Structure formats: C-alpha cells, structure tokens
C-alpha cells in the first residue's frame, strides 16, 4: 500500500459506527501502522486531564471556541455530556488534504451529516474528496454485549443506547463503504479498512 503520490490531492475519510463496534481499536492500529495518515486534532472546551498532551486535542476556552465558530473555522461541532464542546477544525483537515495526505477522522452521525453537506465536500463540484466507512457489528446482540461488558448500566440506559444504535445503523447505506467487524476477526476488518483508505 503506497502513500498518496506527490502532486496528487489527498482526501478525507470519515469512520462512523455505533458505540462499542470497535472504531477506536481500528483507528489506534491504523495510527500505529501508517504514519503517513493524518489524524486531525479536535478543538475542545473540556478541561485538560493530568498528564494530557496536545496530540489529540486543541484545548480552548469558551470564548476561543465561539471565535472559531464565528470565523467558520470548524467543519462541525457538538456539545456532549458535561457541557464540553468539541469541534472538527478546518485547519486540521484541509491543509493536509492539499498536501496530498489521507486524513482519517472518527465522527458520530451528526458530525457525518454536517461534514458531508459542507461546501468543501458536497456536490459535483466539491473541491475536496470525501469517503466514509461505516463499521457494522455482526448483529445487535454483539453490540449490546460489548456495551454491557464495558460498565454496568440500568435497563433504561440500555434501551436508550439500543434506540440510538438502531438510528445510527441506518446511516450505513449513506456511506461509501460498510465493513462488518466480526468477533475475533479484527485483522480482517483492519485489512478491509486499509483497502478502502488506500484505494
């Protein structure tokens, strides 16, 4: 698998899938195996944890985040539990693409909707290439087992997550590719993801 040829524009590859499907493990292995891939940092207003560096996040305060929004320097953003905001930075995505790099980004379905409808990636004359890979479970039972194995949760919370999962699974048909992450077959899943990224 070769890097992007010199002079050729790169692309953005979004990785999507429900919680517990194995996205983080896949991305961690890709990051370790392919230093040529670019994994963009997110902007976040959450507090930096002890010993945490700047590899994954650009830490900003609320005023700075508002300024990023006003100046259209975020492709998409969301507010998560606890009130912290997270955003996909334009300058972590577009310059690497223009340098010929493949940019790999994990997003939720709301982020996917925002990015695929953005003028940078939407329509026949979009200036940049967007691909998307949806990671599917073998079945819903597999996902439920993984969710409950992570930490004990109540029945109400489980039902809420199952409902959310079912909604998310509907997005698979909107993606460029869908790949099933089968139990005990992580290497095969990784190879399929690599084929899509480097094609």
C-alpha positions as CSV (number, residue, x, y, z in Angstrom):
1,X,0.0,0.0,0.0
2,X,1.6,3.2,-1.1
3,X,1.3,6.7,0.2
4,X,-0.5,9.3,-1.9
5,X,1.7,10.2,-4.9
6,X,3.4,13.5,-4.9
7,X,1.3,16.3,-6.5
8,X,-2.0,14.4,-6.0
9,X,-4.6,15.9,-3.7
10,X,-5.4,13.7,-0.7
11,X,-8.9,13.0,0.8
12,X,-10.9,12.9,4.0
13,X,-12.0,9.5,5.2
14,X,-14.7,9.5,7.9
15,X,-15.0,6.5,10.1
16,X,-18.5,6.0,11.6
17,X,-20.3,3.4,13.6
18,X,-22.3,2.8,16.8
19,X,-20.7,2.8,20.2
20,X,-19.0,-0.5,21.1
21,X,-18.4,-1.6,17.5
22,X,-14.6,-1.3,17.7
23,X,-13.9,2.0,15.9
24,X,-11.3,3.2,18.5
25,X,-9.3,-0.1,18.3
26,X,-9.3,0.1,14.5
27,X,-8.1,3.7,14.5
28,X,-5.4,3.0,17.1
29,X,-4.0,0.2,14.9
30,X,-4.1,2.4,11.8
31,X,-2.3,5.2,13.6
32,X,0.5,2.9,14.7
33,X,0.8,1.1,11.4
34,X,0.5,4.0,8.9
35,X,2.4,7.2,10.0
36,X,1.6,8.7,6.6
37,X,-2.1,9.0,7.5
38,X,-3.1,12.3,9.2
39,X,-5.3,12.1,12.3
40,X,-6.7,15.6,13.0
41,X,-7.0,17.0,16.5
42,X,-10.3,18.2,17.8
43,X,-10.9,21.6,19.4
44,X,-12.5,21.1,22.8
45,X,-13.5,23.2,25.8
46,X,-13.2,20.4,28.2
47,X,-10.5,20.6,30.9
48,X,-7.2,19.1,30.1
49,X,-6.6,15.9,32.2
50,X,-3.5,15.4,34.3
51,X,-0.5,14.4,32.1
52,X,-2.5,15.0,28.9
53,X,-0.6,16.5,25.9
54,X,-1.7,18.2,22.8
55,X,-1.6,15.2,20.5
56,X,-5.4,14.6,20.3
57,X,-7.0,17.9,21.2
58,X,-6.5,21.6,20.9
59,X,-7.7,22.9,24.2
60,X,-9.6,26.2,24.0
61,X,-11.8,28.2,26.4
62,X,-15.5,29.0,25.6
63,X,-14.6,32.5,24.2
64,X,-12.0,30.9,21.8
65,X,-14.4,28.2,20.7
66,X,-17.1,30.9,20.0
67,X,-14.4,32.7,17.9
68,X,-13.7,29.5,15.9
69,X,-17.5,29.2,15.2
70,X,-17.9,32.8,14.2
71,X,-14.9,32.7,11.8
72,X,-16.1,29.4,10.3
73,X,-13.0,27.5,11.3
74,X,-15.0,24.4,12.3
75,X,-16.4,21.9,9.9
76,X,-18.8,20.7,12.5
77,X,-19.2,20.8,16.3
78,X,-21.3,19.2,19.1
79,X,-21.9,19.7,22.8
80,X,-21.5,16.4,24.8
81,X,-22.3,15.2,28.3
82,X,-21.0,17.6,30.9
83,X,-21.4,20.6,28.6
84,X,-18.0,20.5,26.9
85,X,-17.9,21.3,23.2
86,X,-15.9,19.5,20.6
87,X,-15.3,20.6,17.0
88,X,-13.6,19.5,13.8
89,X,-11.0,22.1,12.9
90,X,-10.8,23.2,9.2
91,X,-7.1,23.8,9.5
92,X,-6.5,20.2,10.8
93,X,-8.3,18.8,7.7
94,X,-7.9,21.0,4.6
95,X,-4.1,21.8,4.6
96,X,-3.1,18.1,4.9
97,X,-5.5,17.2,2.1
98,X,-3.9,19.9,-0.1
99,X,-0.5,18.4,0.8
100,X,-1.7,15.1,-0.6
101,X,-2.4,13.3,2.7
102,X,-5.2,11.0,3.6
103,X,-6.9,12.4,6.6
104,X,-8.8,9.9,8.8
105,X,-11.4,11.2,11.2
106,X,-13.8,9.4,13.5
107,X,-17.2,11.1,13.8
108,X,-20.7,10.5,15.0
109,X,-23.7,10.5,12.7
110,X,-24.4,14.2,13.4
111,X,-20.8,15.1,12.5
112,X,-21.1,13.0,9.4
113,X,-24.2,14.8,8.3
114,X,-22.5,18.2,8.9
115,X,-19.3,17.4,7.0
116,X,-20.9,15.6,4.0
117,X,-23.2,18.6,3.5
118,X,-20.4,21.2,3.8
119,X,-19.5,23.1,0.7
120,X,-16.0,21.6,0.8
121,X,-17.3,18.1,0.2
122,X,-20.8,18.5,-1.1
123,X,-22.0,18.4,-4.7
124,X,-20.4,17.5,-8.1
125,X,-18.0,20.5,-8.0
126,X,-16.8,20.0,-4.4
127,X,-13.2,21.0,-4.1
128,X,-12.2,18.1,-1.9
129,X,-12.8,14.3,-1.9
130,X,-14.8,12.7,1.0
131,X,-15.1,9.0,1.6
132,X,-16.9,7.4,4.5
133,X,-16.6,3.9,6.1
134,X,-19.3,2.6,8.4
135,X,-18.2,-0.1,10.8
136,X,-21.0,-2.6,11.4
137,X,-21.4,-5.2,14.1
138,X,-22.2,-8.8,13.2
139,X,-25.5,-8.3,14.9
140,X,-27.2,-6.1,17.5
141,X,-26.6,-8.7,20.2
142,X,-22.9,-8.4,19.8
143,X,-23.1,-4.6,20.3
144,X,-25.3,-5.0,23.4
145,X,-22.9,-7.5,24.9
146,X,-20.0,-5.1,24.4
147,X,-21.9,-2.1,25.8
148,X,-22.9,-4.0,29.0
149,X,-19.4,-5.5,29.4
150,X,-17.8,-2.1,29.5
151,X,-19.7,-0.9,32.6
152,X,-22.9,-1.9,34.4
153,X,-25.8,0.2,33.1
154,X,-29.5,0.2,34.0
155,X,-32.3,-1.1,31.8
156,X,-33.5,2.4,30.9
157,X,-30.0,3.5,29.8
158,X,-29.5,0.3,27.8
159,X,-32.8,0.8,26.0
160,X,-31.8,4.4,25.2
161,X,-28.5,3.2,23.8
162,X,-30.1,0.4,21.7
163,X,-32.6,3.0,20.2
164,X,-29.6,5.3,19.4
165,X,-27.7,2.4,17.9
166,X,-30.6,1.4,15.7
167,X,-30.8,5.0,14.4
168,X,-27.1,5.1,13.7
169,X,-27.1,1.8,11.8
170,X,-29.4,3.4,9.3
171,X,-26.5,5.6,8.2
172,X,-24.6,2.7,6.8
173,X,-26.4,3.0,3.5
174,X,-25.2,6.6,3.2
175,X,-21.5,5.8,3.5
176,X,-19.1,5.0,0.7
177,X,-18.4,1.6,2.3
178,X,-19.7,-0.7,5.1
179,X,-17.4,-3.1,6.8
180,X,-18.5,-5.7,9.3
181,X,-16.3,-6.0,12.4
182,X,-16.7,-9.7,13.2
183,X,-15.9,-11.1,16.6
184,X,-12.3,-12.3,16.7
185,X,-11.6,-11.1,13.1
186,X,-10.1,-7.7,13.9
187,X,-7.2,-8.2,11.5
188,X,-9.5,-9.0,8.6
189,X,-11.6,-5.9,9.4
190,X,-8.4,-3.8,9.5
191,X,-7.3,-5.0,6.1
192,X,-10.7,-4.1,4.6
193,X,-10.5,-0.6,6.1
194,X,-6.9,-0.2,4.7
195,X,-8.1,-1.3,1.3
196,X,-10.8,1.4,1.3
197,X,-8.4,4.1,2.7
198,X,-5.6,3.5,0.2
199,X,-7.7,2.8,-2.9
